[in-house]
């Protein structure tokens, strides 16, 4: 711990702590003044494994200054192939998430335990990635998820004003002018020009005198050019596969 004090380290993640559940007094003795040590021990799966697992060490922890606001994220440690501890720290109204993960050596032994470790890691990552993947086509939903994960506060910022009444009147004037502008634009865009008894602007060059027939090939071509989207009610790839059949209807 002399290194921590000498280098004035604020946060230090440690693996292989070799600590046990009954080592509270030892943790207090080893923790430098002005710091707090949050840690999780390696739990034995059963009594027969207890001696071997403790001999091999294990355990993860995070050493952090007391004056840094932090919170230990409580999780059920159900992962079999690695150990982890997760903490949130708060600096200048921002939340930072720190995850300390330790994977024991000789993880791959050629049997099913390797597959189990991959499942464990994927399960851990899914907790942090699933919510963003589900909203990748929804920008508003994605922003909401990110704000939740980063603990951003959407504080409403109002413009400077002399009073609440002054602000309300400015809002009213803004939206009133907006409505008037929209009505003017609509009116000018649909106002017809009078020619004889009909409101029209037709000429011989612009008159529709014939229509091209749409063939099955035209419809099939349009279907095959449709872009893919994960939010489509009907899978687009399926429509493209059956384009020749759908074009007939």
C-alpha positions, 0 to 999 in steps of 0.5 A: 500500500506504500505505492498507493500513498506514494503515487497518490492513487485515487482508485485502484482495482485489485485481483487475486486478493486472497481474502476470505469472508472472515478477514474483516480485521485484516482488510481494515489493517491493510487499508490506508488512511483516507481510503475504503476497500470494497471487495468480493471473495471467491466463494467455495462451491462445496466443502471438498473444493474449499481448500483447493480454491483458497490455496489458489487465491481469488477475490477482486476488489476496488480501493478508492478514496473516501472523499470520492462518492461511490456506490457498490452495485449489488449483484448475485455472483452466479458466474462460474468462470470469472469473478467481478465487482462493479462500482459506480462513482460520482464525479462532477454530477456525472456517473462512471461505472467501473467493473473489475473482472478476473478470469483465473488462469488455465481457463481452457481445459478442453471440456465443457467448462470452456463453453460454460465460461463463454456463456457466462461472459456473454450473459454478463455482457448481455446485461449491458448491451441488450437494452441498446441493441433492442433500441438500435432502430429507435433513436428516442428509445436509445437516448432514453436507455443511455441517459438511464445507464449514464444516470443523466438528469434531464433538467429542464432549462428555461430561457432567462425571463423577468417573471413566469408571466413574461415567459408564458407570454413569450411562449404564447407569442411564439406559437401564435406566430408559428400558427399564423405562418403555417396557415399563410403557407398552406393558403398560398400553396393551394390557392387556385388560379381562375381560368374560365369556369374552372380552377385549373392550370392545365395545358395540353403539354401537362394533360394526362392522356395515357397510362402505362400498364404495370407489369408483374416484373415492375412490381417484383423489381420494386419489392426486391429493392425494398430496404431491410429494417428490423422493425418491419412487421413482416420480414423484408427478406421473406417478401423478397424471396416470394417477390415473384409470387406476390407480384401476381397479386 
